[in-house]
């Protein structure tokens, strides 16, 4: 049933954004956007940012120290190579940004902020992106299991409103994929005697596991949508 509901929503989305009578025939076809490969993006960032080696070191340090954890942690390195947040502990959903990091962010002195997700998922949330933009963080790293996602932030603020709107649609697209592909597991939650907190936790676990398996697909989708705003993600699997 959930697959049918998800398909129905998908049809509604298509009909709303692409009504049949709006198609224009006999016009030149638009070029299909192909995302840069992980190798191309990695070569680009290594060439343009000599300090990228420190980003990789912080990512591996954070990954080693948070593997298997059920809480988020935050590690932040300044542009003058000082650790201003060293594995600051949060909870299962969020880690608060320390005052020192906010101060350094206002001084445009943050090189990389690193935190961990769960079950292999390294796709950023809207809050992750907003924090990177707000605190002038050049690189934001997400680690999970043996996987690393590195968001390179050269965001152009003139696109802020349209970017936020499109990111909400991007997140809705991921959720639609989860609803469609994991409908059986999600439907089974209805048969379990769960509190609302327990249900949310299990839904998040299903979501994260699905994203973790499909990181490359969603990273490519992220880059197709947002590279034009000078923000993109590099995906590394160890």
C-alpha positions as CSV (number, residue, x, y, z in Angstrom):
1,X,0.0,0.0,0.0
2,X,2.8,2.4,0.9
3,X,4.4,1.9,-2.5
4,X,1.1,2.8,-4.2
5,X,0.8,5.9,-2.0
6,X,4.3,6.9,-2.8
7,X,3.7,6.4,-6.6
8,X,0.5,8.4,-6.3
9,X,2.5,11.3,-4.7
10,X,5.1,11.0,-7.4
11,X,2.5,11.2,-10.1
12,X,1.1,14.3,-8.4
13,X,4.5,15.9,-8.3
14,X,5.1,15.2,-12.0
15,X,1.7,16.5,-13.0
16,X,2.1,19.7,-10.9
17,X,5.6,20.5,-12.2
18,X,5.2,19.1,-15.7
19,X,1.6,19.3,-16.9
20,X,1.2,17.6,-20.3
21,X,-0.1,20.7,-22.0
22,X,3.1,22.6,-21.0
23,X,5.5,20.4,-23.0
24,X,7.0,22.1,-26.0
25,X,7.6,20.0,-29.1
26,X,10.0,20.3,-32.0
27,X,12.5,22.4,-29.9
28,X,16.2,21.6,-29.4
29,X,16.7,19.1,-26.6
30,X,18.3,20.4,-23.4
31,X,21.6,18.9,-22.5
32,X,21.5,16.3,-19.8
33,X,23.5,17.4,-16.8
34,X,26.1,14.8,-15.9
35,X,27.6,15.2,-12.4
36,X,31.4,15.4,-12.2
37,X,32.9,12.1,-11.1
38,X,34.2,11.6,-7.6
39,X,37.7,11.5,-9.1
40,X,37.3,14.7,-11.0
41,X,36.0,16.5,-7.9
42,X,38.8,15.2,-5.7
43,X,41.4,16.3,-8.3
44,X,39.8,19.7,-8.5
45,X,39.8,20.3,-4.7
46,X,43.4,19.0,-4.3
47,X,44.5,21.3,-7.0
48,X,42.7,24.4,-5.7
49,X,43.1,23.9,-1.9
50,X,46.6,23.0,-0.6
51,X,45.1,22.8,2.9
52,X,42.9,19.9,1.8
53,X,45.3,17.4,3.3
54,X,44.3,18.7,6.8
55,X,40.7,18.1,5.9
56,X,41.4,14.5,5.1
57,X,43.4,14.0,8.3
58,X,40.6,15.5,10.5
59,X,38.0,13.3,8.7
60,X,40.0,10.1,9.4
61,X,40.6,11.2,13.0
62,X,36.9,11.8,13.5
63,X,35.9,8.6,11.8
64,X,38.2,6.5,13.9
65,X,37.1,8.0,17.2
66,X,33.3,7.9,16.5
67,X,32.9,4.6,14.7
68,X,30.1,2.6,16.3
69,X,28.9,5.6,18.4
70,X,25.2,6.3,18.9
71,X,25.8,10.0,19.5
72,X,26.9,12.8,17.2
73,X,30.3,14.4,17.8
74,X,31.8,17.6,16.5
75,X,35.5,18.3,15.6
76,X,36.5,21.7,14.2
77,X,39.8,22.8,12.8
78,X,40.7,26.5,12.3
79,X,42.5,27.9,9.2
80,X,45.6,28.3,11.4
81,X,45.5,24.5,12.2
82,X,44.1,24.8,15.8
83,X,41.5,22.3,17.0
84,X,38.8,24.5,18.5
85,X,36.4,21.7,19.1
86,X,37.7,18.2,19.8
87,X,35.1,15.5,19.6
88,X,32.4,17.6,21.4
89,X,29.6,15.2,22.3
90,X,26.0,15.7,21.2
91,X,23.0,13.3,21.2
92,X,21.5,11.0,18.6
93,X,20.2,13.9,16.5
94,X,22.4,16.9,16.9
95,X,25.5,18.4,18.5
96,X,25.5,22.0,19.6
97,X,28.0,24.4,18.2
98,X,30.4,25.6,20.9
99,X,30.8,29.4,21.5
100,X,34.4,29.3,20.5
101,X,33.5,27.9,17.1
102,X,30.9,30.6,16.6
103,X,33.4,33.3,17.4
104,X,36.0,31.8,15.0
105,X,33.2,31.5,12.3
106,X,32.5,35.3,12.6
107,X,36.2,35.9,12.0
108,X,36.1,33.6,8.9
109,X,38.7,31.3,10.5
110,X,37.1,27.9,10.2
111,X,38.7,25.4,7.8
112,X,36.7,22.3,8.5
113,X,33.9,21.2,10.8
114,X,33.4,17.4,11.0
115,X,30.6,15.4,12.5
116,X,29.3,11.9,12.2
117,X,26.1,10.4,11.0
118,X,24.8,6.8,11.4
119,X,24.5,3.6,9.3
120,X,26.8,4.8,6.6
121,X,24.8,7.8,5.6
122,X,26.9,10.9,4.6
123,X,24.3,13.1,2.9
124,X,24.1,16.5,4.6
125,X,20.9,17.8,6.2
126,X,19.7,21.3,5.6
127,X,20.9,22.2,9.1
128,X,24.4,20.9,8.2
129,X,24.5,23.2,5.1
130,X,23.1,26.2,6.9
131,X,25.7,25.8,9.7
132,X,28.5,25.7,7.1
133,X,27.2,28.8,5.4
134,X,26.4,30.7,8.6
135,X,29.8,30.1,10.2
136,X,31.9,30.5,7.0
137,X,33.1,27.0,7.1
138,X,35.1,26.1,4.0
139,X,34.7,22.3,4.3
140,X,32.1,20.4,6.2
141,X,32.9,16.7,6.7
142,X,30.4,13.9,7.5
143,X,31.7,10.5,8.4
144,X,29.8,7.3,9.0
145,X,31.1,3.7,9.3
146,X,33.8,3.6,6.6
147,X,32.4,6.4,4.5
148,X,33.3,10.1,4.2
149,X,31.4,13.0,2.6
150,X,33.2,16.3,2.2
151,X,31.1,19.3,1.3
152,X,33.1,22.1,-0.4
153,X,31.5,25.4,0.5
154,X,32.0,28.4,-1.8
155,X,28.3,29.3,-1.6
156,X,27.1,32.5,-3.3
157,X,24.7,34.2,-0.9
158,X,22.6,35.8,-3.7
159,X,21.2,32.3,-4.3
160,X,20.2,31.7,-0.6
161,X,16.4,31.7,-1.0
162,X,16.3,29.5,-4.2
163,X,18.9,27.2,-2.7
164,X,16.9,26.6,0.5
165,X,13.8,25.9,-1.5
166,X,15.6,23.4,-3.8
167,X,17.2,21.7,-0.9
168,X,13.8,21.1,0.7
169,X,12.7,19.4,-2.6
170,X,16.0,17.4,-2.6
171,X,15.3,16.1,0.9
172,X,11.7,15.3,-0.1
173,X,13.0,13.4,-3.1
174,X,15.2,11.2,-0.8
175,X,12.2,10.7,1.5
176,X,10.1,9.6,-1.4
177,X,12.7,7.1,-2.5
178,X,12.8,5.7,1.1
179,X,8.9,5.5,1.2
180,X,8.8,3.7,-2.1
181,X,11.7,1.3,-1.6
182,X,11.2,0.6,2.1
183,X,7.4,0.5,2.2
184,X,7.3,-3.0,3.6
185,X,9.5,-2.2,6.6
186,X,7.7,1.1,7.2
187,X,4.3,-0.6,7.0
188,X,5.5,-3.2,9.6
189,X,6.0,-0.4,12.1
190,X,2.2,0.0,12.1
191,X,1.9,-3.5,13.4
192,X,4.3,-2.9,16.3
193,X,3.2,-1.4,19.7
194,X,5.6,1.6,19.6
195,X,5.6,4.9,21.3
196,X,6.0,7.9,19.0
197,X,9.7,8.3,20.0
198,X,10.4,4.6,19.3
199,X,8.7,4.9,15.9
200,X,10.7,8.0,15.0
201,X,13.9,6.3,16.0
202,X,13.1,3.3,13.8
203,X,12.0,5.4,10.9
204,X,15.3,7.4,11.1
205,X,17.2,4.1,11.2
206,X,15.4,2.9,8.1
207,X,16.1,6.2,6.4
208,X,19.8,6.3,7.3
209,X,20.4,2.7,6.3
210,X,18.8,3.3,2.9
211,X,20.8,6.5,2.3
212,X,24.0,4.8,3.4
213,X,23.5,2.1,0.8
214,X,22.7,4.7,-1.9
215,X,25.2,7.4,-0.9
216,X,26.7,7.7,-4.4
217,X,23.3,8.1,-6.1
218,X,22.3,10.9,-3.7
219,X,25.7,12.6,-3.8
220,X,25.5,12.7,-7.6
221,X,22.0,14.1,-7.3
222,X,23.2,16.7,-4.8
223,X,26.0,17.8,-7.1
224,X,23.7,18.0,-10.2
225,X,21.3,20.3,-8.2
226,X,23.7,22.5,-6.2
227,X,27.1,22.7,-8.0
228,X,25.7,25.8,-9.8
229,X,25.6,27.5,-6.4
230,X,29.3,26.7,-5.8
231,X,28.7,24.0,-3.3
232,X,29.3,20.3,-3.9
233,X,30.2,17.1,-2.1
234,X,33.0,14.6,-2.5
235,X,32.3,11.0,-1.6
236,X,35.0,8.7,-0.4
237,X,34.5,5.1,0.7
238,X,37.4,3.5,2.6
